[in-house]
């Protein structure tokens, strides 16, 4: 089994509880972790036997960018589900840092993860 981690992927999204907050795209920093298996004996130098991190990353960024959720919690659950189904990956964990909120609270980070 292989474990993959993609750290601090920058994505802009309209997210927030209030309609005012959702009017303008906000910077989110997303960390994605997932696992997958390669069948024993498969060539680990052949991309068709591996997961395409570029496609996974592009799908996640596009989904988040086009989303209109109010909470990070709902966004995380929906994003995880889409990635698990589309790419057949396991143990998907997503952590989202909402940088604008962190600044408001004079904090380094405010993040939610599953």
Steps between C-alpha positions, in 0.01 A plus 500: 500500500621849416414812698496832315496849651453824308559801726362854491337491160377854436134518396256790485136438594177676588441356845354631822195508720386847395410601144738794540788263572414287195498798258877510460727202445724425796837332505496152646804283556414135458698197612396168351603156628395171345610140456488252217621152414693376201456131428808295577718452195372811319765726351546804722655691208177487297254784562199283418577298815522810721277793599531822302563769763456772242148383410406456864629849585325663203171327585520611864587861410221521242242352738592736784522802271151437360340405833258722689495338844453694819731288717841344465362184657249446217762588238744245645246217507383570144854535364615179667207306360559621144871412510437155650248412230670653196857386573435188711719621783467414868538677833444843346570771753469868421608792714396851399657812646287809458765769499268802511336377820839437658603860437175628651570311821869594497579134464752320281244245379134409532443162342253214490578141408324165485 
